[in-house]
């Protein structure tokens, strides 16, 4: 359903975006934003993240693609799901959104947790996807885990709620430009703090990914797949990206030198040429 004009303005995550709130069977209202023109590209965000955080990548891509993104249930301005969802149910929710929005097939980019959702969508709804992009993500259990300190910090959504805590936590878990450049850190904080996840919504996301694995069926993913990974990612060590690219028959790996976990947000220019070339092929 379309939102009222005043509600749309209040909900607009990027200048010029079209905003809708879509009802689904698992969550009463999911915030969806669309912008740009060209071949459609669905963006699926990471753990606790909101639509506002996509803005640096949107600026780079909106002139080349129609970008579709949404707040996962319990984050941003999307309602918390009626019950805790497992990963197959999250993938089903994405398929339901695409039905409501009128997309039969499109390219899909999944980032971190969103990359896990994208893998599950590729498994369960292969006809929905043309090309698949997996960024800073993992095949699930078993995989090479982060440092225990990073794991502990990822279990709390405090970095979305409190500026002082975010300034301490983000450089540790993000690495890359976010850790090196205070200006990039501050710019990211402005978007991160504006629409924080609820505590229960964040917990539901952790529940969705717990115990999940794509190892048994990665070799059956039929799509041409680009795996983007930073070589300084504290959350998902690079070896996991290498495995994804090798296990998917149509997979290829592009490693971003010096990049951390948030390269799509803190340095999107470093990957846009290879990303757009892949999507145009």
C-alpha positions in Angstrom: 0.0 0.0 0.0 1.2 3.5 -0.7 1.9 5.8 2.2 0.4 9.2 2.8 2.4 12.2 1.5 3.4 13.4 5.0 4.3 9.9 6.0 6.3 9.4 2.9 8.4 12.5 3.5 9.1 11.4 7.1 10.1 7.9 5.9 12.2 8.9 2.9 15.7 7.3 3.4 17.4 9.0 0.4 16.5 12.2 -1.5 14.0 11.4 -4.3 13.2 7.9 -3.1 9.7 6.4 -3.6 8.6 4.9 -0.3 5.9 2.3 0.3 4.8 0.2 3.3 3.9 -3.3 2.2 1.9 -5.8 4.3 3.2 -9.4 4.4 2.0 -12.5 6.0 4.9 -12.5 8.5 5.0 -8.8 9.3 2.2 -6.2 9.2 4.3 -3.5 7.4 7.6 -3.5 5.6 9.2 -0.2 4.5 10.4 -0.4 0.9 12.3 2.3 -1.0 12.9 2.6 -4.8 15.0 5.0 -6.8 16.7 5.3 -10.1 16.0 3.8 -13.6 17.4 0.9 -15.5 17.7 -2.8 -14.8 16.3 -3.5 -11.3 18.7 -4.5 -8.5 17.4 -5.6 -5.1 19.5 -4.7 -2.1 19.3 -6.8 1.1 20.9 -5.2 4.1 22.9 -6.5 7.1 22.2 -7.2 10.7 20.2 -4.5 12.4 20.8 -2.1 9.4 18.3 0.4 8.0 17.6 1.8 4.6 19.4 5.1 5.4 22.7 3.3 5.5 22.5 2.4 1.8 22.8 6.1 0.8 26.5 6.1 -0.2 26.0 3.1 -2.6 22.7 4.6 -3.8 24.5 7.7 -4.9 26.8 5.6 -7.0 24.3 3.3 -8.6 20.9 5.1 -8.9 21.9 6.6 -12.3 22.5 3.1 -13.7 19.9 0.8 -12.0 16.5 0.9 -10.5 17.4 0.2 -6.8 14.9 -1.6 -4.6 15.6 -2.0 -0.9 13.7 -2.6 2.3 14.1 -2.7 6.1 14.2 -6.3 7.3 11.4 -7.0 9.9 12.2 -5.4 13.2 14.7 -2.9 11.8 14.4 0.6 10.5 10.7 1.4 10.1 9.6 -2.1 9.3 7.4 -3.9 11.9 8.7 -6.7 14.0 7.5 -10.0 12.6 4.5 -11.6 14.3 6.8 -14.6 15.3 10.5 -15.3 15.1 11.4 -16.3 11.5 14.0 -18.8 10.4 16.0 -18.1 7.3 13.7 -19.9 4.8 10.8 -17.8 6.2 12.8 -14.6 5.6 13.5 -15.7 2.0 9.8 -16.3 1.6 9.0 -12.8 2.9 11.4 -11.4 0.3 9.6 -13.3 -2.4 6.3 -12.1 -1.1 7.6 -8.5 -1.3 8.7 -9.0 -4.9 5.2 -10.3 -5.8 3.6 -7.3 -4.2 5.9 -4.9 -6.0 5.5 -6.6 -9.4 9.0 -8.0 -10.0 9.2 -11.4 -11.6 13.0 -11.5 -11.9 15.8 -9.1 -11.0 19.4 -9.0 -9.9 20.0 -9.4 -6.1 22.8 -8.0 -3.9 23.0 -9.3 -0.4 25.2 -7.7 2.2 26.5 -9.6 5.3 23.2 -11.0 6.9 21.6 -9.9 3.6 24.0 -12.2 1.8 22.7 -15.1 3.8 19.1 -14.2 2.9 20.1 -13.8 -0.7 21.6 -17.3 -0.7 18.5 -18.8 0.7 16.4 -16.9 -1.8 18.6 -18.3 -4.6 18.0 -21.8 -3.3 14.2 -21.5 -2.9 13.3 -19.1 -5.6 16.0 -19.5 -8.3 13.7 -18.1 -11.0 13.5 -14.8 -9.2 17.2 -14.0 -9.6 19.1 -13.2 -12.7 22.6 -12.3 -11.3 23.6 -12.7 -7.7 26.1 -10.6 -5.7 27.2 -11.7 -2.3 29.1 -9.1 -0.2 31.0 -9.6 3.1 29.0 -12.8 3.8 29.4 -16.4 4.8 28.1 -19.9 4.0 27.1 -20.3 7.7 28.0 -23.3 9.8 30.8 -24.4 9.6 32.8 -21.3 8.6 35.8 -19.4 9.9 34.5 -17.2 12.7 35.7 -13.7 13.7 37.7 -12.9 16.7 35.7 -13.7 19.9 35.7 -10.0 20.9 34.1 -9.1 17.5 31.6 -11.9 18.0 30.6 -10.6 21.4 30.2 -7.0 20.1 28.0 -8.3 17.3 25.6 -9.9 19.7 24.4 -6.5 20.9 22.6 -3.7 18.9 24.1 -1.0 21.2 26.0 0.4 18.2 22.7 1.5 16.8 21.4 3.1 20.0 24.2 5.1 21.5 26.7 7.4 19.8 29.5 6.9 22.3 29.2 3.2 22.2 29.0 3.2 18.4 32.2 5.3 18.2 34.0 2.6 20.3 32.4 -0.5 18.7 32.3 0.3 15.0 36.0 0.6 14.3 36.6 -2.8 15.9 33.9 -4.6 14.0 34.0 -2.7 10.7 37.7 -2.2 10.0 38.6 -0.6 6.7 37.9 3.1 6.1 35.5 3.3 9.0 38.4 2.4 11.4 40.9 4.6 9.6 39.0 7.8 8.9 37.1 9.6 11.7 35.1 11.5 9.1 33.8 8.3 7.5 33.0 6.9 10.9 31.0 10.1 11.8 29.1 10.0 8.5 28.2 6.4 9.0 26.9 7.1 12.5 24.5 9.7 11.3 22.7 7.1 9.2 23.0 4.2 11.6 21.5 6.0 14.6 18.5 7.6 12.8 16.4 4.4 12.6 17.8 1.8 15.2 16.5 -1.7 15.4 14.3 -2.8 18.3 15.9 -5.1 20.8 13.5 -7.9 19.9 13.9 -7.3 16.2 17.6 -7.6 16.5 17.3 -10.8 18.5 15.0 -12.2 15.9 17.6 -11.6 13.2 20.2 -13.4 15.3 17.7 -16.3 15.7 17.2 -16.4 12.0 20.8 -16.9 11.2 21.6 -19.2 14.1 22.4 -22.8 12.9 21.9 -21.8 9.3 24.2 -23.3 6.6 24.4 -23.3 2.8 27.1 -25.9 2.6 24.8 -28.8 1.5 23.4 -27.0 -1.5 25.8 -24.1 -2.6 26.9 -26.3 -5.5 23.4 -26.2 -6.8 23.0 -22.4 -7.0 22.6 -21.9 -10.8 23.2 -18.2 -11.0 26.3 -16.3 -12.2 27.5 -15.0 -8.8 30.0 -12.2 -7.8 31.5 -12.5 -4.4 32.8 -9.2 -3.0 35.0 -9.3 0.1 37.4 -7.1 1.9 40.8 -8.6 2.9 40.6 -6.8 6.3 37.0 -7.9 7.3 36.9 -8.4 11.1 33.4 -9.9 11.1 33.6 -12.4 8.1 37.2 -13.4 7.4 38.1 -13.5 3.7 38.5 -17.3 3.7 34.7 -17.5 3.8 34.3 -15.4 0.7 36.9 -17.5 -1.1 34.9 -20.6 -0.2 31.6 -19.2 -1.5 33.2 -18.2 -4.8 34.7 -21.7 -5.2 31.6 -23.6 -4.1 29.1 -21.9 -6.4 29.6 -23.2 -10.0 29.2 -19.7 -11.5 31.0 -17.9 -8.7 33.8 -15.5 -9.0 35.7 -13.6 -6.3 36.8 -9.9 -6.2 38.9 -9.0 -3.2 39.1 -5.3 -2.1 42.5 -4.5 -0.7 42.5 -2.8 2.7 38.7 -3.0 2.9 36.8 -4.0 6.0 33.2 -5.2 6.6 31.5 -2.0 5.5 33.2 -1.4 2.2 29.9 -1.0 0.3 29.0 1.8 2.7 32.3 3.5 3.6 34.0 3.2 0.2 31.5 2.2 -2.4 33.6 3.7 -5.2 36.1 0.8 -4.7 33.7 -1.8 -6.0 31.2 0.0 -8.2 33.2 -0.5 -11.5 33.5 -4.3 -11.0 29.9 -4.5 -9.7 28.4 -2.6 -12.7 30.6 -4.5 -15.1 29.3 -7.8 -13.7 25.7 -6.8 -13.8 26.0 -5.5 -17.3 27.6 -8.7 -18.7 
